[in-house]
Structure formats: structure tokens, C-alpha cells
């Protein structure tokens, strides 16, 4: 026998038995509970009393719902119906401004994105032009001034 089956106390077993009586105990735990039932007369009588109670409750007639309570619920529901309909109308009217706000924010965001993209493109074009001009200033004929330094005993040797 595994150690957890040997050491199951009555409190834990009764919890399992309650779940077993309700049909909610996991299938893997049922053998543990049944093993405890075989060795514990106190828990066996607890389980038998629970089975008897379940049988008695199953045979009991179902109580009729009081008519006065039914009428009271219907009356209160009819009083709250206009409020519920008003809330639904307000909710529908509140969705229109919310949808317009979302549409306007998307439009404004798109415009800002286009302007930011155009500004970045213009900045990159300006930087490219400036780097081309500095490249042309640093060149002499077909070779660069930097190439002349490295070919004539510059720093890189």
C-alpha cells in the first residue's frame, strides 16, 4: 500500500466520502476512500448515514412554488421594465459618440503618421545630400584624400 493510503485520517476520509456521496470525487481518489471505509467502522457508519439521507431526500416531494411570491416577482419585474428599456436606449445613443470618437482619433493619428513619415523622409534626403557633398569635397580627382594618406605611409601601415 502507498503511504498516503495508510495515513489517511478520518477528517480527510469524511471529506472524500461527502464528495463521493455527491458524485464529485475524482475517480483516482475513490479507491483510497473505499480502502479507508473497509478499515474504519466510524467512517463506514458516517457513509451509510449519508447514503440514507440522500435516499430520503430523493424520495421527498418537491415543494410547490408559492403563488403569491410568483405574482410579486412579476409585478416588480413589470415596474422595472421601463427603466431597463430606457437604459438600452441610452446605451445605443452612447455608442454613436464613442464610435465617432474612435473614427476621428484614427483619422487624426493617420494624418500625424503621414506628416511624421514625410518629415523623416525629408530629413534622410537632406542628410544623404549633405553626405554626398562632403564626399565630393574630400575627393581629389579620382581618389579620395583619405586614400592618398593610406597609400603614402599613413596611419594604417
C-alpha positions in Angstrom: 0.0 0.0 0.0 1.2 3.5 -0.7 2.0 5.7 2.3 -0.8 8.2 1.7 -3.5 5.4 1.9 -2.2 4.2 5.2 -2.0 7.6 6.8 -5.4 9.0 5.6 -7.1 10.4 8.7 -10.9 10.3 9.3 -11.3 14.0 8.7 -9.8 13.7 5.2 -11.7 10.5 4.5 -15.0 12.1 5.5 -14.3 15.0 3.1 -13.8 12.4 0.4 -16.9 10.5 1.4 -19.0 13.6 1.2 -17.7 14.2 -2.3 -18.3 10.6 -3.2 -21.9 10.8 -1.9 -22.4 13.9 -4.2 -20.8 12.1 -7.1 -18.0 14.7 -7.2 -15.0 12.8 -6.0 -12.3 12.2 -8.7 -12.1 8.6 -9.9 -8.5 8.3 -8.8 -9.4 9.0 -5.2 -12.3 6.6 -4.9 -10.2 3.6 -4.1 -8.5 5.4 -1.3 -11.8 6.4 0.2 -13.1 2.8 -0.1 -10.0 1.4 1.4 -10.4 3.7 4.4 -14.1 2.6 4.7 -13.0 -1.0 4.9 -10.8 -0.3 7.9 -12.7 2.3 9.8 -16.2 1.5 11.3 -16.8 5.1 12.3 -16.4 6.4 8.8 -18.4 3.4 7.4 -21.4 4.4 9.6 -20.9 8.1 8.5 -21.0 7.0 4.9 -24.1 4.8 5.5 -25.9 7.6 7.2 -25.1 9.9 4.2 -26.4 7.3 1.7 -29.7 7.0 3.8 -30.0 10.8 3.8 -29.6 11.0 0.1 -32.2 8.4 -0.5 -34.7 10.1 1.8 -34.1 13.5 0.1 -34.5 11.8 -3.3 -38.0 10.5 -2.2 -39.2 13.8 -0.7 -41.9 15.5 -2.7 -40.9 18.7 -4.5 -42.3 21.8 -2.7 -44.7 23.9 -4.7 -43.6 27.5 -5.5 -45.9 29.9 -3.7 -48.3 31.7 -6.0 -48.1 35.0 -4.0 -44.2 35.1 -4.5 -44.6 34.4 -8.2 -47.1 37.3 -8.5 -44.8 39.6 -6.5 -41.8 38.9 -8.8 -43.9 39.5 -11.9 -45.2 42.8 -10.5 -41.7 44.1 -9.6 -40.4 43.0 -13.0 -43.1 44.9 -14.8 -42.2 48.0 -12.8 -38.5 47.8 -13.7 -39.2 47.1 -17.4 -39.4 50.8 -18.5 -36.1 51.6 -16.7 -34.5 48.7 -18.5 -35.7 49.8 -21.9 -34.6 53.4 -21.1 -31.1 52.1 -20.2 -31.0 50.2 -23.5 -31.9 53.3 -25.5 -29.3 55.4 -23.6 -26.7 52.7 -24.3 -27.4 52.7 -28.0 -27.2 56.5 -28.1 -23.9 56.4 -26.2 -22.3 54.1 -28.8 -22.7 56.6 -31.6 -20.4 59.3 -30.0 -17.9 56.6 -28.9 -17.7 55.3 -32.5 -17.3 58.8 -33.8 -14.5 59.5 -31.3 -12.7 56.3 -32.4 -13.0 57.2 -36.1 -11.8 60.8 -35.5 -8.8 59.6 -33.4 -7.9 57.1 -36.2 -8.1 59.8 -38.8 -6.0 62.3 -36.8 -3.5 59.6 -36.0 -3.2 58.7 -39.6 -2.6 62.3 -40.6 0.1 62.7 -37.9 1.7 59.5 -39.1 1.8 60.7 -42.7 3.3 64.1 -41.7 5.9 62.4 -39.5 6.8 60.0 -42.3 7.2 62.9 -44.7 9.3 64.8 -42.3 11.6 61.8 -41.7 11.9 61.2 -45.4 12.9 64.8 -46.0 15.4 64.6 -43.1 17.0 61.5 -44.6 17.1 63.1 -48.1 18.8 66.2 -46.6 21.4 64.0 -44.7 22.1 62.0 -47.9 22.7 65.2 -49.9 25.0 66.6 -47.2 27.0 63.3 -47.0 27.3 63.3 -50.8 28.6 66.9 -50.8 31.1 66.1 -48.0 32.3 63.1 -50.0 32.8 65.3 -53.1 34.8 67.8 -51.0 37.0 65.1 -49.6 37.9 63.8 -53.1 40.6 64.9 -55.4 40.4 63.8 -58.9 39.6 60.1 -58.9 41.0 59.2 -55.5 40.0 60.4 -52.1 42.2 62.3 -49.8 41.9 59.6 -47.3 43.1 57.0 -49.8 46.1 59.2 -50.6 47.1 59.2 -46.9 46.8 55.4 -46.5 48.8 54.8 -49.8 51.6 57.1 -48.9 52.6 55.7 -45.5 49.5 56.8 -43.4 48.4 55.6 -40.1 47.2 52.2 -41.1 50.5 50.6 -42.0 
